Amino acid sequence: MALVDGRNDTFAGGQYIVLRNGYAHQAHTTQSSNTSDRSDAWLGGSTRRGLESITGMLDRVGCGYLVLNREKKVIEWNAAAQNTLERPGEAANMAGELSAALRRLVANVPAHFLPGSLSWVVICSRDDRPVILNEMGVIAPDGTSIVALLDRKNRSAANPQTLQRMFGLTSAETHLALRLAQGDAPLDIARSWHLSRTTIRSQLASLFAKTETKRQAELVALLGRISVLP
């Protein structure tokens, strides 16, 4: 894995939106009409499924992604990538706009998006250049490459239904787990829910027992790993 670092003030931040699929359509009502640059025509069935497994995973962890062709032009994306690359007052809902926005984001940073590779563009803050991590080896097919956009401040939450099924949690315990994963303190949660400390501590003890964890930090780490599940 190669590491490239630097500083930059060209990034316009945004909140991630997690889609339920790995395709390039958007979470909003608008959609690019230029489908000639998109992916269905250039991938066969098995390679298409392989690509979707990667982009689908990126979606589930709240990560924006772009699929680039050999010319480093965007041909597929998700809404998280679109929202991340958009600047205030400027839409980035078409392939050409997203390609230009990606170039701005990595301006003056050596960015080698190699065919077949997965590159992580880690956005540190609005005032910093991104950190670029390149994974070597063939991951994407047919000369395409995947660029994952990861905002260090972004946090994705585990699916509540998945938590309940995995650990047999009650609705109250599930909501408590999600609040803890967001960084909220138990006593602050008790006050916001108008519950006693004893009630919250009882629910927390039950969470520890059902998830087989012993400390809040251990529980939060577990919830972070589970956030990749559908």
C-alpha positions in Angstrom: 0.0 0.0 0.0 1.5 3.4 -1.1 0.9 6.6 0.9 0.7 10.1 -0.5 0.1 13.1 1.8 -0.1 16.8 1.4 -2.1 20.0 2.1 -4.9 21.6 0.1 -7.9 24.0 0.6 -9.9 23.0 -2.5 -12.2 20.4 -0.9 -15.8 21.3 -0.5 -17.2 19.0 2.2 -20.6 17.3 2.4 -22.5 14.7 4.2 -22.5 11.1 3.0 -25.7 9.4 1.9 -25.7 5.6 2.1 -27.6 3.9 -0.8 -29.0 0.4 -0.7 -27.3 -0.6 -3.9 -24.0 -0.2 -5.7 -25.2 1.5 -8.8 -24.5 4.9 -10.1 -28.0 6.4 -9.8 -28.5 9.1 -7.3 -30.5 9.5 -4.1 -32.1 12.6 -5.5 -34.7 13.0 -8.2 -32.2 14.1 -10.8 -30.2 11.6 -12.8 -27.6 11.9 -15.4 -29.1 11.2 -18.8 -25.7 10.4 -20.3 -25.7 6.7 -20.0 -23.2 6.1 -22.7 -20.4 6.6 -20.2 -21.8 4.2 -17.7 -20.8 0.7 -16.8 -23.4 -1.9 -17.9 -22.1 -2.1 -21.5 -18.5 -2.7 -20.6 -18.8 -5.4 -18.0 -19.9 -9.0 -18.3 -22.1 -10.7 -15.7 -19.4 -12.2 -13.4 -17.2 -9.1 -13.5 -20.2 -6.9 -13.0 -21.1 -8.8 -9.8 -17.5 -8.6 -8.6 -17.5 -4.8 -9.0 -20.9 -4.5 -7.4 -19.6 -6.4 -4.3 -16.9 -3.8 -3.8 -19.0 -0.8 -4.5 -21.9 -2.2 -2.4 -19.6 -2.6 0.6 -18.4 1.0 0.2 -22.0 2.1 0.2 -22.8 0.2 3.4 -19.9 1.8 5.3 -21.1 5.3 4.2 -18.3 5.8 1.7 -18.5 7.6 -1.5 -17.1 5.8 -4.6 -16.3 6.7 -8.2 -15.5 4.2 -10.9 -13.1 5.5 -13.5 -12.4 4.3 -17.0 -9.0 4.1 -18.6 -9.0 7.8 -19.3 -9.6 8.5 -15.6 -13.1 9.8 -16.4 -16.0 9.0 -14.0 -18.4 6.5 -15.4 -20.2 5.4 -12.2 -20.7 6.8 -8.8 -23.0 6.9 -5.7 -24.8 9.7 -4.0 -22.3 9.8 -1.2 -19.5 10.7 -3.7 -21.7 13.2 -5.4 -22.5 15.0 -2.1 -18.9 14.9 -1.1 -17.6 16.5 -4.3 -20.3 19.1 -4.7 -19.3 22.7 -3.8 -21.9 25.1 -2.3 -24.1 26.4 -5.1 -22.6 24.1 -7.7 -24.2 20.8 -8.6 -22.1 17.7 -9.4 -24.6 15.3 -10.7 -23.1 14.4 -14.1 -20.0 12.4 -15.0 -18.1 15.3 -16.4 -18.8 17.5 -13.3 -17.7 14.7 -11.0 -14.5 14.1 -13.0 -13.7 17.8 -12.7 -14.5 17.8 -9.0 -12.2 14.8 -8.4 -9.4 16.6 -10.2 -9.9 19.6 -7.9 -9.9 17.4 -4.8 -6.5 15.8 -5.6 -5.0 18.9 -7.1 -1.2 19.1 -6.5 -1.3 15.7 -4.8 0.4 12.8 -6.7 -2.6 10.7 -7.4 -2.0 7.5 -9.4 -5.4 5.8 -10.0 -4.0 2.7 -11.7 -6.2 0.4 -13.9 -7.6 -2.4 -11.8 -6.9 -0.7 -8.5 -8.8 0.6 -5.5 -7.6 3.9 -4.2 -8.7 5.5 -0.9 -8.9 9.2 -0.9 -9.0 10.1 2.8 -10.4 13.6 3.5 -8.9 14.9 6.7 -10.5 18.4 6.9 -11.6 21.3 4.7 -8.1 22.9 5.0 -6.0 19.8 4.2 -5.1 18.0 1.1 -6.4 14.4 1.1 -4.3 11.4 2.0 -4.3 8.9 -0.9 -3.8 5.2 -0.2 -3.4 2.9 -3.2 -4.1 -0.8 -3.0 -2.1 -2.8 -5.4 -3.3 -5.8 -7.3 -6.2 -6.3 -9.7 -9.5 -5.4 -8.1 -11.6 -3.7 -10.8 -12.0 -5.2 -14.2 -11.3 -4.1 -17.8 -9.0 -1.3 -17.1 -11.3 0.5 -14.7 -10.4 1.7 -11.3 -12.3 2.5 -8.1 -11.8 5.6 -6.0 -13.3 5.5 -2.5 -13.9 8.8 -0.8 -13.6 8.6 3.0 -14.2 11.5 5.2 -12.5 11.0 8.6 -15.3 12.9 10.3 -18.0 10.7 8.7 -19.6 8.0 10.9 -21.9 5.3 9.6 -24.3 3.6 11.9 -25.1 -0.1 12.1 -28.5 -1.3 10.7 -30.9 -1.4 13.8 -32.6 -4.6 12.4 -29.2 -6.3 12.0 -28.3 -5.4 15.6 -31.5 -6.8 16.9 -31.2 -10.1 14.9 -27.5 -10.6 15.8 -27.7 -10.0 19.6 -31.4 -10.3 20.5 -31.6 -6.7 21.6 -34.8 -4.9 22.6 -35.8 -1.7 20.9 -34.6 0.4 23.8 -31.2 -1.4 23.8 -30.8 -1.0 20.1 -31.5 2.8 20.3 -29.0 3.0 23.2 -26.4 1.2 21.2 -26.8 3.5 18.2 -26.5 6.6 20.4 -23.3 5.2 22.1 -21.9 4.5 18.6 -22.4 8.2 17.8 -20.3 9.2 20.8 -23.0 10.2 23.2 -22.4 9.6 26.9 -24.8 7.4 28.8 -25.8 10.1 31.3 -26.4 12.6 28.4 -28.6 10.0 26.8 -30.5 9.5 30.1 -31.2 13.2 30.3 -32.3 13.5 26.7 -34.7 10.6 27.1 -35.9 11.7 30.5 -34.8 8.4 32.0 -33.0 7.7 35.3 -29.4 6.8 35.5 -30.4 3.4 36.9 -32.5 2.6 33.8 -29.7 3.6 31.4 -27.1 1.7 33.4 -29.4 -1.4 33.4 -29.8 -1.2 29.7 -26.0 -0.7 29.2 -25.3 -3.8 31.4 -27.7 -5.8 29.3 -25.9 -4.6 26.1 -22.6 -5.7 27.5 -24.0 -9.1 28.3 -25.7 -9.7 25.0 -22.8 -8.5 22.9 -20.2 -10.1 25.1 -18.3 -6.9 25.7 -17.1 -5.4 28.9 -16.4 -1.8 28.3 -18.1 1.0 26.4 -15.1 1.5 24.1 -15.2 -2.3 23.2 -18.9 -2.1 22.5 -18.5 1.0 20.2 -15.7 -0.7 18.3 -17.9 -3.8 17.8 -20.7 -1.6 16.5 -18.3 0.1 14.1 -17.4 -3.3 12.6 -21.0 -4.3 12.3 -21.8 -1.2 10.4 -20.5 -2.8 7.2 -23.3 -5.4 7.3 -26.5 -4.8 5.4 
